[in-house]
Amino acid sequence: MTTSSNQRPKRTQRDYTLAFKLGVVERVEKGELSYKQAQAHFGIQGRSTVLVWLRKHGRLDWSKPFQHPLMPSSKETPAEKIKRLERELADEKLRNKILNGMVDIMDNEYG
């Protein structure tokens, strides 16, 4: 069985040294490659192999799915979203009022 010169030979699990795994993890965490790009670039066969390495050897917390702090959960109904936004608006109005009061006090005391 022959392979063409531009194809990499299939690798087995035994071929991956710790240094190799750490190198792949580092490149993915730096953002040089996505985990799928790393898989293709290094000829890694398993679909989730790089993800397993990221969870095991990476510096990031992969134990729970990422939820952006500014993006509410998708389970929020429109009514809940309106209530949440109204609360946030009221909080910001209060914060603005407090800060404006502090500015007024500073103007009166220090000119």
C-alpha positions, 0 to 999 in steps of 0.5 A: 500500500503506497501513499502519495508524497503530500499525504501524511501517514496515518498515526496511532495513539502511541505516536503522540508524545507529551511534548507533541500534545503540549505543542498542539495545545499551545498553538490552539490556545494562542489562537494560531490554529483552531482545534480542527485546523490543528487536527488537519495540519498535524494529521491527527485522526480522532475528531475529539483528540485535540479537544481532549488534550485541551481539556487535559493539558490546557490552561483554559477551563473547558469543564463548562461551555463558554457563556459570554457575559453580555449574551444572556442565555437563549432560554430567556423569554422576550418578557424576561428579557424586557424585565432584565433590560428595564432593571439594568436601565434603572440601575444605570440611571441610579448610577448616573444620578449618583455620579452627577451628584458627586460631580456637583459636590466636587464643583461646589467644593473645589470650583 
